[in-house]
Amino acid sequence: MAFSPLNWFWGLFSLDIGIDLGTANTIIFIRGKGIVINEPSWVAIEKRTRDPIAIGAQAKAMVGRTPANVVALRPLRDGVISEYDITQALLEYFIGKAHQQSIVPLPKPRVVVGIPSGATEVEKRAVFDAAKAAGAREVMLIHEPSAAAIGAGLPVNDVQGIMIVDIGGGTTEVAAIAMGGVVVSRSLRVAGDELDQDIINYVRNKYNLFIGERMAEKVKIAIGSAYPLKEELTIEVRGRNLVTGLPEAIEVSSVEIREALSSSINVIIKTLKDALDESPPEILADLLDTGICLAGGSAQLKNLSERLSAELRVRVWVAEDPMTCVARGCGMILQNTDEFSNFLVGLEREPTARTIA
């Protein structure tokens, strides 16, 4: 990366920001301060004008409770932008909130944003432009599994190979990394959102009970598991009976929810097996020593590491504070850009009149 005296000067004063722009949550890391914001990626807008009314935790609290003229939505789906203007408003809000950490006006920040490794050029450009429009002085992009590996403290620049699995809300990202580069990668649009939908479908089909996304997420966090628990759990689930149309509460067990989640878990396992099958034998030999690291919010699903270890015959372990690994990795890049510059993602140059001619 070329040295710019002006960027260096502004960098002395700006609050440079690492952003995990997730489907479910947006996490902000400020250089020198650590994680300062961890809020849901929800925006409540007025339907007619599309003006934001609430953002983050406040907007998520409105889900399922909004009047006819207001809708609460997530502007990112499967890890990429689906609503550009609303994503820009989301970023402006969080960048502005991060700048409130300082009592004096500061120059625009440098920003590092994590993106799915399967993002297209159009999707990359949308994230870049949205961050720029939201007030970033300079925008750098990095694939989420690379950022997660850096944030988890894995030796990404060593000769010995490592593997990271980042399971977020919208995507599951798999990457085998060695010598400062990605050897094999996979991006799968099955993750936390699909697990929630599995629970919604299961409860509807078995009990004729319709439940919302927030209830499904609550059930997943409380009793969801990928492998038998030492002591199975139960939880009360509330929703609308599809036959009577009346409110109803039932009790479901962790055994039932594990059955509901099994199909999506199996898809994730198959993707991991495909990535291992494509990896060179030397990388596989290294993984017998280093194991496979899990990151992302959905990596916290109970006994997921045990299930993967049994299926893959390799030690699988969960990173410390897995939900913030991507944001912390983005922050570490801000602190030492030269060391991790190989992992930054470039954008294809837009065609100009000269190149077209």
N, C-alpha and C positions, 0 to 999 in steps of 0.2 A: 504494500500500500504506500503510495507516494506521500512524502512528508509535506504537510501544508503548515507554514508558520501561523496563518490566521486560525486554522483549526486547533493548532497546539495552544495558541493564546486563549481562545474561547474555552478550550478544554480545562484550563486552570480554574475556571469559575462555574462552568455549567454542571448541573446535576445530571450526569449521563445515566441513561435508563436502559435496563434490560427488560424485555416484555415477553412473557409467555401468553400469547394471544390465543387462549384456548376456547374450544367450543363451549365448555361448561364454566370455566373460570378464567379470569384474567389476573395474572400475578405480575407485580412490578418490583423490580430490583433496582435500587439506586446505588451507584458506585460509592463506596465508603460507608454506606448505611445498612445495606442488606435488603431483605424483603420488607417493604413498607405497605404494600397493598395486596390483598388477596380477596377478590370479590367475584360474585357470579357474573358471567358475560350476558346479562339480561338488560334490555332497554324497553321501557314503556313509552309508547308514542301515541300522540293524538292521531286518529285514523285519517282525518281530512287533511290536515296540514303536514302530518308526519314529523311534527316537532317533538323532540324528546321531553317527557314529563318526569321520568325518574330513570336512574341508571344504577346498575350493580345490585347490591343486596336489597335496596329499597324496591327496585323493579321486580326482582324475583319474588318478593313477598306479595306482589300484586297478581301473580300468575293464578288464573282461574277465578279471580275476584274482580276483574275490571268491568266498568260500565260499558255500554254499547259503543261509546265514542273513543274508547281507549283499548289498545292491544299491547300485551307484553310479549316480547319475542327475543330470540337470540339471533343476532345478525351474522353469526358464523355457523356453518353446518359442515360436518365431517372435516373440521379443522381449517376450512377455507371460508373466505368472505362470500356470503350470499346476499347481503344488503350493504352495498358500499357506503351510502350516505350515513346509515345508522352506525356502521362500524367506525367511520370517521368521528362521529359524535362520541362514541364510546371511548376511542383513543384520546380525543381532546379532553374528555372528562378526567380520565385516569392520569394523563400527563399533567394536566392542570392541578390535580389533587397531589401528585408527586411533588410538584413545584411549591406547593404550600408547606413543604417540609422546611423551606428556607424563609427567613424573615425579610430578606432583601430581594429585589428583582434580579433575575438571573438570565443569561443568554439562553437561546434555544438549545436543547440538549442533543447530544448524539444518542441514537437509539439502536439497539440490537433486538431484532424480533425473530422468534422461532416460527418456522413454517413446516408443514408436513413434507417429508422427503418425496412424496408423490405429487406435489403441487405442480401444476402446469405453469408455463411462462405467463399466461394471462392471470392466473391466481397469484403468482409471485408479484407481478406488477401491481395488482390491486392492493396487496399488503403494503408494498413500498410507497405507492401514491397516497394511500390512506394515512400512513404514518407521517409522510411529508406534509400533507394537508393539515394534520392535527398539530403541527408545530415543531417537528423534528428538524434540527439543523443538518444532520447527516443520518442516513438510514442504512444499516447493514442487516442482511438476512442470513440465517443459519438454519439448517435442517434440525428439526426437533430432537431426533435421536442423538445427533452429535452434541447438541447443547446439553441434553440430559446426561450424557456420558461425562462431559466436562464438569457439570454441576455435581455429579455423584462422586467426583474425585477419582475417576478411573484414569489409568495411565495411557491416555489416547495417543501420545507421541512415542511410546515405547515400541520396540520390535515385537514383543509378545502381543498376541491378539486378544481382544476383549469383545464381548457382545452385550448390547444394551437393548432392552425391550421397554419402550415408553408407551404405556396404555393410558390414554387420556379419556376425554369425553366423546370425541368424534372419531379419532383414529388410533390404531395400534401401529407403532413404528418399531421396526427391527433393524439393527445395524451391527455388522461385524466390523471392527475398527482395528487398524494396526498402522504403525509408523506414520501417524498424523493424517491418515486418510481412511475413507470408507471402502471396505473390500466388497461387502455384500449388503444390500439394503432391501427392505420390504415395507410397503405402506398399505395398511388394511383399514378400510372404513367400517370396522366393527370394533366397538369399544364400549365405554360406559353408557352411552345413549342406547345402544342396542341391548345391553343388559337390562336397562330400565324397561324397554319395550317388551322384552321377553317376559318380565314379571307382569306387566299390564295384560299381555295376551293370555298368560297362564291363568291369572285370576278371573279374567273374563270368561275363558272357555270352560274352566272347571266349576266356578261358583256363580256364573252369571252376574258378576259384580264388575262394574266399570270404575276404575280408579285413575287418578291423574298422575302426571309425571312426578310431581313432588312426593306423593305417597309411595310410588314405586321406588324412587331414589331412597326414601327413608327406610323402606323394607330391605333394599339391597345393602345399605350401610349397616343396618342393625343385625340382620341374620343371614345375609347372602354369603355363600361360600362356594369354593370350587372343589373341596375335598371334605370327607366326613369330619365333623367336629367331635372333640372329646365329649362334649355335652351339647346335644342338639337344643336349639332355641325356638321360641315361638314369639309372634307379635300380632297385635290386633291391627287389622286392615279395614279401613273405612272407605266407602264409596257409594255408588248408586246401583241398586238392584235393577238389572235390565228387564226383568219381568214385571215387577210392580212399579218401577220408577221411583221408589222410595229409598231414603237413606238406610244403609245397613252396615253392620260391622261383623267381621268374621275373624277367626284366628287361623293363621297359617304357620307352618313349621319350617325350619331351616332345611329339612329334607326336601320338602316341596319346592322351595325356592332354588335349591341346588339343581333339582330336576329341570326347573324352568330355565336356568342359566346354561345348562349343559351344551346346548347346540352352539351358542356363540363362543363358549369356552373352547369347544372342539375346533371351531374355525380358526381361532387364535393359535391353538396348538399345531394345526396343520400348516399354518403360515410359518411358524417357527421351525417346524421340521423341514419345510421347503428351503428356508434360509440356511439351515445347517447343511442340508444336502448339497447346496450350491457352494458352500464355503470350502476353501482348500483344506486338505488334510492337516497341514501345519497349524491352521487356525483352530481346527477341531481338537488337535492335541493340546494347544494352549488353553482351550476352554475347560479341559479336564482339571487344569490347575486354577484358573481364574474364575470359572463358573459363569453364569449368566445373570446380569443385574437387571432387576425390574425397577422402573420409575413410572411416574405419572399417578394421578389420583386413583385410577381404577386398579393399580397394583396393590392397593390396600385391601382388596377383596380377601376375605378370610381364607387362609390355607391355599391361596393361589400358587405360591412358590412351591409348596409341597406337591401339589398336583402336577405342576410343570416338571419338577425334579423327577417324579415317578415316570412321567411320559417320555422325557427326553434323556433320562439316565445321565444327567449332568447336574451338578449343584446349582440351584437357582436361589438367589437371595434378593431381598428388597433393600433398596438404597435408603440411607437415612433421610427422613422427611421427603419421601418420593414425589409428593405433589409439587414441590418447589424446585426440583432438579433443573428443569429447562430454564426457568427464570434465573437461577443461580449460575447456570452455565453461561447465559447471555451476559450476566454481570461480570463473570470472570474474563470474558472476551474483552469487555470494556477496560478492564484493569490491565490486561496484557494482550493487546491485539496482535502483536507480532508473533507471539508463541502459537496462537490458534488461528492465524490468518488462513491457513490451508482449508479450514472448515467453512469459511464464509462463502455464500452463494452469490454468484454474479447474475445480472440480468442481461438478456440479449439486447443488443442495441436496437432501438426502434428504427425502422427504415426511414431514410430521408430522400429528398428529391434527387440528391446526387447518387445515392446507392441504388435507387430505383432505376435511374437513367443508365 
